[in-house]
Structure formats: structure tokens, C-alpha cells
């Protein structure tokens, strides 16, 4: 059975903000395994594995989080790759044309859960 992790109440997930959810399988010395969960500009909830496609590092290294200054794209703080929230496609940077790994979201009883694909 695929593990799932609670994100928040459905009404708490608002556009222009991103939430992190810890995923299972983290080992000492590994980068944290987590999901980035957000609403895109159309209001759809989306989730992606927090792992850049250029180098295996989280998008959100540092205190600024994974959204760019306009809060319209996911941004890898290590090397500037910019991803669309609607589909995870990299539109600028060294991994242009590739897409983040999408994760399944489940909205059940007014609560959003993200599934953990495992390692």
C-alpha cells in the first residue's frame, strides 16, 4: 500500500503559498525527502517531489522557499531552474524541457493528503 501524508485542510491550501510535507525513507546523510504542495494559478492543487532535475538537491535550499519572488513559479535556489506549477515543466535553466516528479493528491473529507511514491 502506498503511504500517504496529511498536508492540511483543503481550505488552508491557498494560491501563492507552498507547503512542505516530509516523506518516508529519509536516511542520515541523504537530502530530506519531501513534497512541495501548492495551488496553481487556476486553483488546482499540485504536488511534486522536492528534487531538482539538474542536480539531486531540494529546490528550496535556504529560507526563501520554493517559489520565485513573483510567487508564480517553483524555483531551484541552487542554480535557478524555473518550473511551472501547473505541470512541473522546467521552462528556464539547465534542465529546461524536463518535468518534476508529480505526486498524487487526495482530497478526503476536507483534508488534503499526498501520496509517497517511495524511493
Biopython code that builds the backbone (N, CA, C, O; Angstrom):
import numpy as np
from Bio.PDB.StructureBuilder import StructureBuilder

atoms = [
    (1, "UNK", "N", (0.839, -1.177, 0.000)),
    (1, "UNK", "CA", (0.000, 0.000, 0.000)),
    (1, "UNK", "C", (0.890, 1.248, 0.000)),
    (1, "UNK", "O", (1.888, 1.307, 0.718)),
    (2, "UNK", "N", (0.525, 2.222, -0.793)),
    (2, "UNK", "CA", (1.260, 3.473, -0.871)),
    (2, "UNK", "C", (0.972, 4.304, 0.371)),
    (2, "UNK", "O", (-0.181, 4.472, 0.769)),
    (3, "UNK", "N", (2.038, 4.822, 0.978)),
    (3, "UNK", "CA", (1.859, 5.677, 2.155)),
    (3, "UNK", "C", (1.272, 7.015, 1.729)),
    (3, "UNK", "O", (1.512, 7.483, 0.616)),
    (4, "UNK", "N", (0.513, 7.615, 2.609)),
    (4, "UNK", "CA", (0.024, 8.957, 2.340)),
    (4, "UNK", "C", (0.210, 9.797, 3.593)),
    (4, "UNK", "O", (0.169, 9.299, 4.718)),
    (5, "UNK", "N", (0.415, 11.087, 3.360)),
    (5, "UNK", "CA", (0.734, 12.002, 4.443)),
    (5, "UNK", "C", (-0.218, 13.190, 4.401)),
    (5, "UNK", "O", (-0.509, 13.725, 3.331)),
    (6, "UNK", "N", (-0.697, 13.595, 5.560)),
    (6, "UNK", "CA", (-1.608, 14.731, 5.653)),
    (6, "UNK", "C", (-0.862, 16.013, 5.304)),
    (6, "UNK", "O", (0.251, 16.243, 5.776)),
    (7, "UNK", "N", (-1.489, 16.846, 4.469)),
    (7, "UNK", "CA", (-0.917, 18.142, 4.111)),
    (7, "UNK", "C", (-1.568, 19.227, 4.963)),
    (7, "UNK", "O", (-0.896, 19.894, 5.749)),
    (8, "UNK", "N", (-2.874, 19.399, 4.804)),
    (8, "UNK", "CA", (-3.609, 20.443, 5.530)),
    (8, "UNK", "C", (-5.082, 20.299, 5.191)),
    (8, "UNK", "O", (-5.470, 19.462, 4.376)),
    (9, "UNK", "N", (-5.895, 21.129, 5.830)),
    (9, "UNK", "CA", (-7.310, 21.215, 5.448)),
    (9, "UNK", "C", (-7.374, 21.807, 4.042)),
    (9, "UNK", "O", (-6.563, 22.668, 3.699)),
    (10, "UNK", "N", (-8.306, 21.369, 3.245)),
    (10, "UNK", "CA", (-8.438, 21.826, 1.861)),
    (10, "UNK", "C", (-8.480, 23.348, 1.769)),
    (10, "UNK", "O", (-7.832, 23.931, 0.900)),
    (11, "UNK", "N", (-9.224, 23.986, 2.642)),
    (11, "UNK", "CA", (-9.376, 25.443, 2.607)),
    (11, "UNK", "C", (-8.097, 26.184, 2.977)),
    (11, "UNK", "O", (-7.963, 27.366, 2.661)),
    (12, "UNK", "N", (-7.156, 25.519, 3.637)),
    (12, "UNK", "CA", (-5.912, 26.160, 4.053)),
    (12, "UNK", "C", (-4.865, 26.235, 2.941)),
    (12, "UNK", "O", (-3.899, 26.989, 3.054)),
    (13, "UNK", "N", (-5.047, 25.468, 1.878)),
    (13, "UNK", "CA", (-4.092, 25.480, 0.774)),
    (13, "UNK", "C", (-4.489, 26.594, -0.193)),
    (13, "UNK", "O", (-5.453, 26.456, -0.946)),
    (14, "UNK", "N", (-3.746, 27.686, -0.168)),
    (14, "UNK", "CA", (-4.106, 28.856, -0.963)),
    (14, "UNK", "C", (-3.039, 29.132, -2.024)),
    (14, "UNK", "O", (-1.873, 28.774, -1.861)),
    (15, "UNK", "N", (-3.463, 29.775, -3.111)),
    (15, "UNK", "CA", (-2.540, 30.141, -4.185)),
    (15, "UNK", "C", (-1.482, 31.096, -3.654)),
    (15, "UNK", "O", (-1.755, 31.916, -2.777)),
    (16, "UNK", "N", (-0.276, 30.984, -4.190)),
    (16, "UNK", "CA", (0.811, 31.868, -3.798)),
    (16, "UNK", "C", (1.596, 31.387, -2.595)),
    (16, "UNK", "O", (2.531, 32.058, -2.159)),
    (17, "UNK", "N", (1.233, 30.239, -2.052)),
    (17, "UNK", "CA", (1.955, 29.635, -0.941)),
    (17, "UNK", "C", (2.295, 28.197, -1.289)),
    (17, "UNK", "O", (1.587, 27.543, -2.055)),
    (18, "UNK", "N", (3.371, 27.724, -0.724)),
    (18, "UNK", "CA", (3.754, 26.324, -0.894)),
    (18, "UNK", "C", (3.929, 25.709, 0.488)),
    (18, "UNK", "O", (4.370, 26.374, 1.426)),
    (19, "UNK", "N", (3.584, 24.453, 0.599)),
    (19, "UNK", "CA", (3.760, 23.709, 1.845)),
    (19, "UNK", "C", (4.698, 22.545, 1.589)),
    (19, "UNK", "O", (4.734, 21.978, 0.497)),
    (20, "UNK", "N", (5.452, 22.206, 2.613)),
    (20, "UNK", "CA", (6.318, 21.035, 2.550)),
    (20, "UNK", "C", (5.714, 19.926, 3.375)),
    (20, "UNK", "O", (5.115, 20.168, 4.423)),
    (21, "UNK", "N", (5.874, 18.704, 2.894)),
    (21, "UNK", "CA", (5.420, 17.533, 3.624)),
    (21, "UNK", "C", (6.560, 16.526, 3.608)),
    (21, "UNK", "O", (7.034, 16.126, 2.544)),
    (22, "UNK", "N", (6.997, 16.120, 4.797)),
    (22, "UNK", "CA", (8.069, 15.125, 4.897)),
    (22, "UNK", "C", (7.560, 13.780, 4.395)),
    (22, "UNK", "O", (6.442, 13.369, 4.704)),
    (23, "UNK", "N", (8.393, 13.107, 3.623)),
    (23, "UNK", "CA", (8.066, 11.788, 3.106)),
    (23, "UNK", "C", (8.929, 10.749, 3.800)),
    (23, "UNK", "O", (9.973, 11.085, 4.359)),
    (24, "UNK", "N", (8.516, 9.517, 3.772)),
    (24, "UNK", "CA", (9.258, 8.437, 4.413)),
    (24, "UNK", "C", (10.537, 8.127, 3.638)),
    (24, "UNK", "O", (10.715, 8.577, 2.506)),
    (25, "UNK", "N", (11.402, 7.374, 4.247)),
    (25, "UNK", "CA", (12.584, 6.877, 3.551)),
    (25, "UNK", "C", (13.818, 7.737, 3.704)),
    (25, "UNK", "O", (14.837, 7.461, 3.071)),
    (26, "UNK", "N", (13.757, 8.775, 4.527)),
    (26, "UNK", "CA", (14.917, 9.629, 4.711)),
    (26, "UNK", "C", (15.935, 8.905, 5.576)),
    (26, "UNK", "O", (15.592, 8.302, 6.593)),
    (27, "UNK", "N", (17.202, 8.975, 5.152)),
    (27, "UNK", "CA", (18.301, 8.380, 5.921)),
    (27, "UNK", "C", (19.331, 9.454, 6.220)),
    (27, "UNK", "O", (19.474, 10.403, 5.450)),
    (28, "UNK", "N", (20.042, 9.323, 7.315)),
    (28, "UNK", "CA", (21.108, 10.254, 7.694)),
    (28, "UNK", "C", (22.065, 10.440, 6.521)),
    (28, "UNK", "O", (22.535, 9.465, 5.934)),
    (29, "UNK", "N", (22.349, 11.694, 6.183)),
    (29, "UNK", "CA", (23.258, 11.986, 5.081)),
    (29, "UNK", "C", (22.560, 12.202, 3.755)),
    (29, "UNK", "O", (23.152, 12.767, 2.835)),
    (30, "UNK", "N", (21.312, 11.765, 3.633)),
    (30, "UNK", "CA", (20.541, 11.979, 2.406)),
    (30, "UNK", "C", (19.907, 13.362, 2.446)),
    (30, "UNK", "O", (19.665, 13.900, 3.527)),
    (31, "UNK", "N", (19.634, 13.950, 1.270)),
    (31, "UNK", "CA", (18.814, 15.156, 1.308)),
    (31, "UNK", "C", (17.427, 14.790, 1.836)),
    (31, "UNK", "O", (16.973, 13.665, 1.629)),
    (32, "UNK", "N", (16.747, 15.716, 2.513)),
    (32, "UNK", "CA", (15.403, 15.393, 3.019)),
    (32, "UNK", "C", (14.482, 14.992, 1.870)),
    (32, "UNK", "O", (14.522, 15.590, 0.794)),
    (33, "UNK", "N", (13.662, 13.986, 2.104)),
    (33, "UNK", "CA", (12.651, 13.597, 1.116)),
    (33, "UNK", "C", (11.365, 14.270, 1.515)),
    (33, "UNK", "O", (10.783, 13.982, 2.561)),
    (34, "UNK", "N", (10.933, 15.175, 0.656)),
    (34, "UNK", "CA", (9.687, 15.847, 0.956)),
    (34, "UNK", "C", (8.976, 16.246, -0.320)),
    (34, "UNK", "O", (9.552, 16.289, -1.407)),
    (35, "UNK", "N", (7.701, 16.537, -0.139)),
    (35, "UNK", "CA", (6.862, 17.002, -1.239)),
    (35, "UNK", "C", (6.663, 18.500, -1.094)),
    (35, "UNK", "O", (6.661, 19.038, 0.013)),
    (36, "UNK", "N", (6.495, 19.167, -2.239)),
    (36, "UNK", "CA", (6.059, 20.553, -2.278)),
    (36, "UNK", "C", (4.607, 20.511, -2.732)),
    (36, "UNK", "O", (4.303, 19.939, -3.779)),
    (37, "UNK", "N", (3.719, 21.105, -1.965)),
    (37, "UNK", "CA", (2.288, 21.100, -2.282)),
    (37, "UNK", "C", (1.836, 22.556, -2.407)),
    (37, "UNK", "O", (2.163, 23.391, -1.563)),
    (38, "UNK", "N", (1.078, 22.852, -3.473)),
    (38, "UNK", "CA", (0.632, 24.220, -3.720)),
    (38, "UNK", "C", (-0.614, 24.225, -4.588)),
    (38, "UNK", "O", (-1.025, 23.193, -5.117)),
    (39, "UNK", "N", (-1.200, 25.391, -4.724)),
    (39, "UNK", "CA", (-2.289, 25.596, -5.692)),
    (39, "UNK", "C", (-1.707, 26.383, -6.848)),
    (39, "UNK", "O", (-0.987, 27.360, -6.643)),
    (40, "UNK", "N", (-2.021, 25.957, -8.069)),
    (40, "UNK", "CA", (-1.541, 26.708, -9.231)),
    (40, "UNK", "C", (-2.460, 27.908, -9.483)),
    (40, "UNK", "O", (-3.435, 28.109, -8.759)),
    (41, "UNK", "N", (-2.153, 28.686, -10.489)),
    (41, "UNK", "CA", (-2.919, 29.920, -10.749)),
    (41, "UNK", "C", (-4.363, 29.656, -11.159)),
    (41, "UNK", "O", (-5.188, 30.570, -11.151)),
    (42, "UNK", "N", (-4.671, 28.418, -11.515)),
    (42, "UNK", "CA", (-6.041, 28.041, -11.884)),
    (42, "UNK", "C", (-6.812, 27.480, -10.685)),
    (42, "UNK", "O", (-7.994, 27.157, -10.803)),
    (43, "UNK", "N", (-6.144, 27.365, -9.534)),
    (43, "UNK", "CA", (-6.794, 26.874, -8.328)),
    (43, "UNK", "C", (-6.653, 25.383, -8.095)),
    (43, "UNK", "O", (-7.169, 24.865, -7.104)),
    (44, "UNK", "N", (-5.963, 24.677, -8.989)),
    (44, "UNK", "CA", (-5.783, 23.237, -8.825)),
    (44, "UNK", "C", (-4.654, 22.945, -7.838)),
    (44, "UNK", "O", (-3.594, 23.568, -7.896)),
    (45, "UNK", "N", (-4.888, 22.001, -6.939)),
    (45, "UNK", "CA", (-3.852, 21.575, -6.002)),
    (45, "UNK", "C", (-2.858, 20.680, -6.751)),
    (45, "UNK", "O", (-3.256, 19.816, -7.532)),
    (46, "UNK", "N", (-1.575, 20.895, -6.506)),
    (46, "UNK", "CA", (-0.496, 20.145, -7.163)),
    (46, "UNK", "C", (0.538, 19.750, -6.122)),
    (46, "UNK", "O", (0.706, 20.425, -5.107)),
    (47, "UNK", "N", (1.229, 18.643, -6.387)),
    (47, "UNK", "CA", (2.318, 18.208, -5.506)),
    (47, "UNK", "C", (3.444, 17.641, -6.358)),
    (47, "UNK", "O", (3.212, 16.945, -7.346)),
    (48, "UNK", "N", (4.661, 17.954, -5.953)),
    (48, "UNK", "CA", (5.856, 17.477, -6.646)),
    (48, "UNK", "C", (6.892, 17.034, -5.625)),
    (48, "UNK", "O", (6.943, 17.554, -4.510)),
    (49, "UNK", "N", (7.706, 16.081, -6.011)),
    (49, "UNK", "CA", (8.847, 15.703, -5.202)),
    (49, "UNK", "C", (9.808, 16.878, -5.183)),
    (49, "UNK", "O", (10.129, 17.424, -6.238)),
    (50, "UNK", "N", (10.268, 17.273, -4.023)),
    (50, "UNK", "CA", (11.158, 18.432, -3.862)),
    (50, "UNK", "C", (12.589, 18.020, -4.228)),
    (50, "UNK", "O", (13.456, 17.867, -3.367)),
    (51, "UNK", "N", (12.798, 17.848, -5.521)),
    (51, "UNK", "CA", (14.101, 17.406, -6.014)),
    (51, "UNK", "C", (14.318, 17.971, -7.408)),
    (51, "UNK", "O", (13.576, 17.651, -8.337)),
    (52, "UNK", "N", (15.329, 18.805, -7.553)),
    (52, "UNK", "CA", (15.630, 19.402, -8.851)),
    (52, "UNK", "C", (16.084, 18.338, -9.834)),
    (52, "UNK", "O", (16.650, 17.319, -9.437)),
    (53, "UNK", "N", (15.842, 18.568, -11.089)),
    (53, "UNK", "CA", (16.205, 17.597, -12.122)),
    (53, "UNK", "C", (17.638, 17.755, -12.609)),
    (53, "UNK", "O", (18.190, 16.829, -13.203)),
    (54, "UNK", "N", (18.241, 18.895, -12.370)),
    (54, "UNK", "CA", (19.617, 19.131, -12.809)),
    (54, "UNK", "C", (20.610, 18.439, -11.881)),
    (54, "UNK", "O", (21.495, 17.718, -12.342)),
    (55, "UNK", "N", (20.468, 18.651, -10.602)),
    (55, "UNK", "CA", (21.267, 18.003, -9.569)),
    (55, "UNK", "C", (20.306, 17.472, -8.522)),
    (55, "UNK", "O", (19.249, 18.066, -8.311)),
    (56, "UNK", "N", (20.637, 16.376, -7.862)),
    (56, "UNK", "CA", (19.697, 15.817, -6.875)),
    (56, "UNK", "C", (19.724, 16.603, -5.556)),
    (56, "UNK", "O", (20.163, 16.094, -4.524)),
    (57, "UNK", "N", (19.251, 17.840, -5.612)),
    (57, "UNK", "CA", (19.151, 18.689, -4.424)),
    (57, "UNK", "C", (17.723, 19.211, -4.322)),
    (57, "UNK", "O", (17.037, 19.339, -5.336)),
    (58, "UNK", "N", (17.266, 19.516, -3.100)),
    (58, "UNK", "CA", (15.938, 20.114, -2.963)),
    (58, "UNK", "C", (15.891, 21.460, -3.673)),
    (58, "UNK", "O", (16.899, 22.164, -3.739)),
    (59, "UNK", "N", (14.725, 21.822, -4.204)),
    (59, "UNK", "CA", (14.559, 23.131, -4.833)),
    (59, "UNK", "C", (14.757, 24.238, -3.815)),
    (59, "UNK", "O", (15.252, 25.316, -4.143)),
    (60, "UNK", "N", (14.379, 23.975, -2.611)),
    (60, "UNK", "CA", (14.196, 25.017, -1.616)),
    (60, "UNK", "C", (15.326, 25.148, -0.617)),
    (60, "UNK", "O", (15.070, 25.382, 0.564)),
    (61, "UNK", "N", (16.552, 25.006, -1.047)),
    (61, "UNK", "CA", (17.667, 25.209, -0.126)),
    (61, "UNK", "C", (17.656, 26.671, 0.311)),
    (61, "UNK", "O", (17.607, 27.567, -0.531)),
    (62, "UNK", "N", (17.700, 26.916, 1.599)),
    (62, "UNK", "CA", (17.663, 28.281, 2.119)),
    (62, "UNK", "C", (16.295, 28.634, 2.658)),
    (62, "UNK", "O", (15.352, 27.850, 2.549)),
    (63, "UNK", "N", (16.187, 29.830, 3.246)),
    (63, "UNK", "CA", (14.958, 30.212, 3.946)),
    (63, "UNK", "C", (13.846, 30.745, 3.047)),
    (63, "UNK", "O", (12.733, 30.955, 3.528)),
    (64, "UNK", "N", (14.107, 30.969, 1.761)),
    (64, "UNK", "CA", (13.123, 31.635, 0.911)),
    (64, "UNK", "C", (12.035, 30.728, 0.362)),
    (64, "UNK", "O", (11.063, 31.227, -0.206)),
    (65, "UNK", "N", (12.160, 29.433, 0.508)),
    (65, "UNK", "CA", (11.146, 28.530, -0.005)),
    (65, "UNK", "C", (11.258, 28.326, -1.504)),
    (65, "UNK", "O", (12.159, 28.876, -2.138)),
    (66, "UNK", "N", (10.349, 27.539, -2.085)),
    (66, "UNK", "CA", (10.490, 27.123, -3.473)),
    (66, "UNK", "C", (9.844, 28.047, -4.508)),
    (66, "UNK", "O", (9.955, 27.782, -5.705)),
    (67, "UNK", "N", (9.183, 29.108, -4.090)),
    (67, "UNK", "CA", (8.534, 29.983, -5.067)),
    (67, "UNK", "C", (9.421, 31.176, -5.387)),
    (67, "UNK", "O", (10.140, 31.679, -4.525)),
    (68, "UNK", "N", (9.360, 31.629, -6.654)),
    (68, "UNK", "CA", (10.138, 32.803, -7.050)),
    (68, "UNK", "C", (9.547, 34.061, -6.416)),
    (68, "UNK", "O", (8.529, 33.986, -5.729)),
    (69, "UNK", "N", (10.172, 35.203, -6.640)),
    (69, "UNK", "CA", (9.728, 36.430, -5.988)),
    (69, "UNK", "C", (8.316, 36.855, -6.406)),
    (69, "UNK", "O", (7.611, 37.498, -5.628)),
    (70, "UNK", "N", (7.898, 36.501, -7.626)),
    (70, "UNK", "CA", (6.535, 36.794, -8.075)),
    (70, "UNK", "C", (5.528, 35.776, -7.561)),
    (70, "UNK", "O", (4.320, 35.961, -7.705)),
    (71, "UNK", "N", (6.032, 34.690, -6.956)),
    (71, "UNK", "CA", (5.218, 33.595, -6.434)),
    (71, "UNK", "C", (4.407, 32.914, -7.531)),
    (71, "UNK", "O", (3.302, 32.427, -7.294)),
    (72, "UNK", "N", (4.978, 32.889, -8.739)),
    (72, "UNK", "CA", (4.288, 32.292, -9.883)),
    (72, "UNK", "C", (4.943, 31.007, -10.387)),
    (72, "UNK", "O", (4.307, 30.248, -11.117)),
    (73, "UNK", "N", (6.193, 30.746, -10.018)),
    (73, "UNK", "CA", (6.907, 29.552, -10.465)),
    (73, "UNK", "C", (7.695, 28.948, -9.307)),
    (73, "UNK", "O", (8.082, 29.639, -8.365)),
    (74, "UNK", "N", (7.919, 27.652, -9.405)),
    (74, "UNK", "CA", (8.836, 26.993, -8.480)),
    (74, "UNK", "C", (10.250, 27.293, -8.961)),
    (74, "UNK", "O", (10.514, 27.292, -10.163)),
    (75, "UNK", "N", (11.144, 27.547, -8.037)),
    (75, "UNK", "CA", (12.498, 27.965, -8.387)),
    (75, "UNK", "C", (13.504, 27.134, -7.620)),
    (75, "UNK", "O", (13.406, 27.000, -6.401)),
    (76, "UNK", "N", (14.478, 26.570, -8.335)),
    (76, "UNK", "CA", (15.585, 25.892, -7.672)),
    (76, "UNK", "C", (16.570, 26.963, -7.228)),
    (76, "UNK", "O", (17.145, 27.667, -8.058)),
    (77, "UNK", "N", (16.760, 27.085, -5.952)),
    (77, "UNK", "CA", (17.635, 28.123, -5.398)),
    (77, "UNK", "C", (19.110, 27.822, -5.660)),
    (77, "UNK", "O", (19.942, 28.718, -5.523)),
    (78, "UNK", "N", (19.453, 26.606, -6.026)),
    (78, "UNK", "CA", (20.850, 26.258, -6.269)),
    (78, "UNK", "C", (21.344, 26.805, -7.600)),
    (78, "UNK", "O", (22.443, 27.356, -7.669)),
    (79, "UNK", "N", (20.551, 26.661, -8.658)),
    (79, "UNK", "CA", (21.033, 27.093, -9.976)),
    (79, "UNK", "C", (19.983, 27.754, -10.848)),
    (79, "UNK", "O", (20.182, 27.895, -12.055)),
    (80, "UNK", "N", (18.875, 28.160, -10.263)),
    (80, "UNK", "CA", (17.925, 29.000, -10.970)),
    (80, "UNK", "C", (16.958, 28.324, -11.917)),
    (80, "UNK", "O", (16.277, 29.016, -12.675)),
    (81, "UNK", "N", (16.865, 27.009, -11.909)),
    (81, "UNK", "CA", (15.868, 26.354, -12.761)),
    (81, "UNK", "C", (14.477, 26.811, -12.316)),
    (81, "UNK", "O", (14.184, 26.865, -11.122)),
    (82, "UNK", "N", (13.631, 27.135, -13.285)),
    (82, "UNK", "CA", (12.288, 27.653, -13.015)),
    (82, "UNK", "C", (11.269, 26.663, -13.590)),
    (82, "UNK", "O", (11.330, 26.300, -14.765)),
    (83, "UNK", "N", (10.321, 26.230, -12.725)),
    (83, "UNK", "CA", (9.324, 25.218, -13.089)),
    (83, "UNK", "C", (7.916, 25.800, -12.997)),
    (83, "UNK", "O", (7.609, 26.580, -12.096)),
    (84, "UNK", "N", (7.059, 25.402, -13.955)),
    (84, "UNK", "CA", (5.649, 25.822, -13.906)),
    (84, "UNK", "C", (4.907, 25.012, -12.849)),
    (84, "UNK", "O", (5.052, 23.791, -12.797)),
    (85, "UNK", "N", (4.116, 25.671, -12.010)),
    (85, "UNK", "CA", (3.335, 24.936, -11.013)),
    (85, "UNK", "C", (2.263, 24.031, -11.622)),
    (85, "UNK", "O", (1.902, 23.016, -11.025)),
    (86, "UNK", "N", (1.752, 24.386, -12.800)),
    (86, "UNK", "CA", (0.656, 23.623, -13.408)),
    (86, "UNK", "C", (1.059, 22.200, -13.796)),
    (86, "UNK", "O", (0.239, 21.284, -13.722)),
    (87, "UNK", "N", (2.324, 22.006, -14.210)),
    (87, "UNK", "CA", (2.725, 20.676, -14.678)),
    (87, "UNK", "C", (4.152, 20.302, -14.303)),
    (87, "UNK", "O", (4.619, 19.225, -14.674)),
    (88, "UNK", "N", (4.855, 21.171, -13.573)),
    (88, "UNK", "CA", (6.218, 20.872, -13.148)),
    (88, "UNK", "C", (7.263, 20.989, -14.235)),
    (88, "UNK", "O", (8.415, 20.617, -14.016)),
    (89, "UNK", "N", (6.894, 21.499, -15.407)),
    (89, "UNK", "CA", (7.824, 21.608, -16.529)),
    (89, "UNK", "C", (8.845, 22.705, -16.272)),
    (89, "UNK", "O", (8.487, 23.815, -15.879)),
    (90, "UNK", "N", (10.128, 22.390, -16.498)),
    (90, "UNK", "CA", (11.185, 23.384, -16.370)),
    (90, "UNK", "C", (11.165, 24.256, -17.620)),
    (90, "UNK", "O", (11.322, 23.762, -18.736)),
    (91, "UNK", "N", (10.969, 25.558, -17.420)),
    (91, "UNK", "CA", (10.886, 26.481, -18.555)),
    (91, "UNK", "C", (12.133, 27.348, -18.692)),
    (91, "UNK", "O", (12.276, 28.089, -19.665)),
    (92, "UNK", "N", (13.031, 27.252, -17.717)),
    (92, "UNK", "CA", (14.254, 28.043, -17.755)),
    (92, "UNK", "C", (15.292, 27.387, -16.862)),
    (92, "UNK", "O", (14.998, 27.033, -15.720)),
    (93, "UNK", "N", (16.500, 27.223, -17.373)),
    (93, "UNK", "CA", (17.573, 26.664, -16.567)),
    (93, "UNK", "C", (18.185, 25.434, -17.215)),
    (93, "UNK", "O", (17.825, 25.069, -18.335)),
    (94, "UNK", "N", (19.107, 24.797, -16.511)),
    (94, "UNK", "CA", (19.866, 23.696, -17.093)),
    (94, "UNK", "C", (19.055, 22.430, -17.384)),
    (94, "UNK", "O", (19.517, 21.567, -18.130)),
    (95, "UNK", "N", (17.876, 22.306, -16.818)),
    (95, "UNK", "CA", (17.046, 21.123, -17.077)),
    (95, "UNK", "C", (15.793, 21.487, -17.873)),
    (95, "UNK", "O", (14.768, 20.811, -17.773)),
    (96, "UNK", "N", (15.881, 22.556, -18.662)),
    (96, "UNK", "CA", (14.746, 23.028, -19.459)),
    (96, "UNK", "C", (14.159, 21.892, -20.285)),
    (96, "UNK", "O", (14.885, 21.132, -20.926)),
    (97, "UNK", "N", (12.832, 21.788, -20.262)),
    (97, "UNK", "CA", (12.127, 20.756, -21.016)),
    (97, "UNK", "C", (11.821, 19.505, -20.207)),
    (97, "UNK", "O", (11.033, 18.673, -20.654)),
    (98, "UNK", "N", (12.417, 19.346, -19.032)),
    (98, "UNK", "CA", (12.140, 18.204, -18.164)),
    (98, "UNK", "C", (11.105, 18.610, -17.120)),
    (98, "UNK", "O", (10.899, 19.799, -16.880)),
    (99, "UNK", "N", (10.455, 17.631, -16.500)),
    (99, "UNK", "CA", (9.406, 17.922, -15.523)),
    (99, "UNK", "C", (9.697, 17.293, -14.170)),
    (99, "UNK", "O", (10.234, 16.190, -14.079)),
    (100, "UNK", "N", (9.328, 18.023, -13.121)),
    (100, "UNK", "CA", (9.419, 17.493, -11.769)),
    (100, "UNK", "C", (8.530, 16.258, -11.641)),
    (100, "UNK", "O", (7.566, 16.097, -12.389)),
    (101, "UNK", "N", (8.861, 15.393, -10.689)),
    (101, "UNK", "CA", (8.041, 14.213, -10.454)),
    (101, "UNK", "C", (6.767, 14.616, -9.723)),
    (101, "UNK", "O", (6.815, 15.053, -8.573)),
    (102, "UNK", "N", (5.629, 14.468, -10.396)),
    (102, "UNK", "CA", (4.332, 14.787, -9.795)),
    (102, "UNK", "C", (3.950, 13.698, -8.803)),
    (102, "UNK", "O", (4.236, 12.519, -9.012)),
    (103, "UNK", "N", (3.305, 14.109, -7.729)),
    (103, "UNK", "CA", (2.811, 13.192, -6.716)),
    (103, "UNK", "C", (1.296, 13.305, -6.656)),
    (103, "UNK", "O", (0.733, 14.370, -6.909)),
    (104, "UNK", "N", (0.654, 12.221, -6.325)),
    (104, "UNK", "CA", (-0.810, 12.208, -6.265)),
    (104, "UNK", "C", (-1.305, 12.876, -4.994)),
    (104, "UNK", "O", (-0.779, 12.645, -3.905)),
    (105, "UNK", "N", (-2.328, 13.708, -5.152)),
    (105, "UNK", "CA", (-3.017, 14.309, -4.022)),
    (105, "UNK", "C", (-4.398, 13.694, -3.899)),
    (105, "UNK", "O", (-5.048, 13.382, -4.897)),
    (106, "UNK", "N", (-4.834, 13.525, -2.662)),
    (106, "UNK", "CA", (-6.167, 13.006, -2.381)),
    (106, "UNK", "C", (-6.861, 14.009, -1.472)),
    (106, "UNK", "O", (-6.319, 14.394, -0.436)),
    (107, "UNK", "N", (-8.061, 14.434, -1.860)),
    (107, "UNK", "CA", (-8.864, 15.331, -1.025)),
    (107, "UNK", "C", (-9.983, 14.474, -0.441)),
    (107, "UNK", "O", (-10.893, 14.046, -1.150)),
    (108, "UNK", "N", (-9.897, 14.236, 0.852)),
    (108, "UNK", "CA", (-10.827, 13.331, 1.515)),
    (108, "UNK", "C", (-11.386, 13.993, 2.771)),
    (108, "UNK", "O", (-10.648, 14.284, 3.712)),
    (109, "UNK", "N", (-12.680, 14.225, 2.775)),
    (109, "UNK", "CA", (-13.318, 14.800, 3.952)),
    (109, "UNK", "C", (-12.799, 16.185, 4.311)),
    (109, "UNK", "O", (-12.729, 16.539, 5.488)),
    (110, "UNK", "N", (-12.437, 16.967, 3.303)),
    (110, "UNK", "CA", (-11.955, 18.321, 3.557)),
    (110, "UNK", "C", (-10.494, 18.391, 3.982)),
    (110, "UNK", "O", (-10.031, 19.425, 4.464)),
    (111, "UNK", "N", (-9.777, 17.302, 3.804)),
    (111, "UNK", "CA", (-8.350, 17.252, 4.141)),
    (111, "UNK", "C", (-7.581, 16.761, 2.920)),
    (111, "UNK", "O", (-8.008, 15.829, 2.240)),
    (112, "UNK", "N", (-6.433, 17.402, 2.646)),
    (112, "UNK", "CA", (-5.595, 17.012, 1.516)),
    (112, "UNK", "C", (-4.468, 16.125, 2.023)),
    (112, "UNK", "O", (-3.809, 16.431, 3.017)),
    (113, "UNK", "N", (-4.262, 15.016, 1.313)),
    (113, "UNK", "CA", (-3.170, 14.077, 1.594)),
    (113, "UNK", "C", (-2.311, 13.974, 0.332)),
    (113, "UNK", "O", (-2.821, 14.096, -0.782)),
    (114, "UNK", "N", (-1.016, 13.751, 0.510)),
    (114, "UNK", "CA", (-0.120, 13.493, -0.615)),
    (114, "UNK", "C", (0.370, 12.049, -0.480)),
    (114, "UNK", "O", (0.654, 11.574, 0.619)),
    (115, "UNK", "N", (0.462, 11.369, -1.614)),
    (115, "UNK", "CA", (0.962, 10.005, -1.602)),
    (115, "UNK", "C", (2.478, 10.011, -1.693)),
    (115, "UNK", "O", (3.068, 10.909, -2.294)),
    (116, "UNK", "N", (3.096, 9.022, -1.103)),
    (116, "UNK", "CA", (4.544, 8.882, -1.096)),
    (116, "UNK", "C", (4.925, 7.762, -2.052)),
    (116, "UNK", "O", (4.589, 6.604, -1.806)),
    (117, "UNK", "N", (5.622, 8.086, -3.140)),
    (117, "UNK", "CA", (5.954, 7.059, -4.124)),
    (117, "UNK", "C", (7.060, 6.128, -3.663)),
    (117, "UNK", "O", (7.351, 5.152, -4.354)),
    (118, "UNK", "N", (7.684, 6.385, -2.533)),
    (118, "UNK", "CA", (8.806, 5.573, -2.068)),
    (118, "UNK", "C", (10.051, 5.936, -2.844)),
    (118, "UNK", "O", (10.019, 6.809, -3.711)),
    (119, "UNK", "N", (11.133, 5.276, -2.538)),
    (119, "UNK", "CA", (12.411, 5.582, -3.186)),
    (119, "UNK", "C", (12.580, 4.792, -4.445)),
    (119, "UNK", "O", (13.599, 4.922, -5.123)),
]
sb = StructureBuilder()
sb.init_structure("model")
sb.init_model(0)
sb.init_chain("A")
sb.init_seg("    ")
for serial, (resi, resn, name, xyz) in enumerate(atoms, 1):
    if name == "N":
        sb.init_residue(resn, " ", resi, " ")
    sb.init_atom(name, np.array(xyz, "f"), 0.0, 1.0, " ", f" {name:<3s}", serial, name[0])
structure = sb.get_structure()
